[in-house]
Amino acid sequence: MALERALSVIKENGTVIVITGLPQVSNAVSECAKLAERDKERVVIIGEPVAKNTAPAIACALAYSLAAGQNRTMLVLTADHIIEPLENFKADAALAAAAAAEGKLAVFGITPGRAETGYGYIETAGPGAAPPGAGAGGVLPVAAFREKPDLPTAQEFAVSGRHFWNSGMFAFDANFMLGEFSRHAADVLRPFEALKKPPGGAYAQVQGVKVLSWPGLETAYQNTKSISFDYAIAEKCAQTAMVRGSFNWVDIGNWEDYARLRADAALRANAAGGVEVFTAAAADCYVDSDIPVALAGVDDLIVVIRSGKNGEPAAALVTRKGQTQNVRDVVEAIKKSGRADLL
């Protein structure tokens, strides 16, 4: 779906750059292989040798675009969003492109549908209503970026009319962003600037899709800094505008979002797939397991179990709905314990 969004807005000579972890390259190839031949020709996949957060990923794409002589407007999308209808997104992307052409960093803000503590927020300088003639979503000046709030603050943000969820999508002119990185995060960009234009032999054709093995990329990632694009650039950029999204947006960023998306299946999800779920005095729970599960006297739980059938370590996650943002802290604890294999 992210590929379809990207292809719907780029020009005929545009390129879709897919940045993903090396273990996910084969999955990315499988998705890209489903595209029409003309669209596959416009895609290049770059595998990150190590995850270093979003700023290095965007710096990598920026460096590739500039090295390839593609000094143009860039649109940053993520692959864990559900966005519809597509026509609304295209109209908003056009507004973002216009803002980028004026020398601004365009960010996409989502009107809050609830008091959400799991998202960062964009505070606008004016009311949330679209200015006259602003188009589908409207463009508003950005006053500040706000960290993920506590619940009372999130409740205030949800009704203020000036605060929007930060979708994590951006648009900018490539040369403008080169200057922003040089000013605010030179240590992130510098290792990628050392990379030369990839030679023709660095591209492999896999199922009709170009996969780049960029000489020097591993060294660049070793030498760059791990930091998010928001912290490195967006929060420091003085020329920022927000496109108020007119589309429906769902971020599948945690198990609760995923469970909410599949609410129609709820406890029946595994039963339909052949895995039994038994309940007694249990309500509003979501189970994702490859072995039978019994729930008794509990509610609002998310239960994820992998039995190790595929040769991977057996592991289980149990969390209460409303607390799934804490999973990231558990992940860090697992990493520190030396059991990253469980992830």
Secondary structure, DSSP 8 states (H G I E B T S, - for coil): -HHHHHHHHS-TT--EEEEEEGGGHHHHHHHHTTS-HHHHTTEEEEEESS---HHHHHHHHHHHHHHTT--SEEEE--TTEEEE-HHHHHHHHHHHHHHHHTT-EEEEEE--SS--SSS-EEEESS-SS--TT-TTT-EEEEEEEE----HHHHHHHHHHSSEEEEEEEEEEEHHHHHHHHHHH-HHHHHHHHT-----GGGEEEETTEEEE--TTHHHHHHHS----HIIIIITT-SSEEEEE--SEEEE--SHHHHHHHTTTTTTHHHHHTT--EEEES-BS-EEEESS-EEEES-BSEEEEEE--TTSS--EEEEEETT-GGGHHHHHHHHHHTT-GGG-
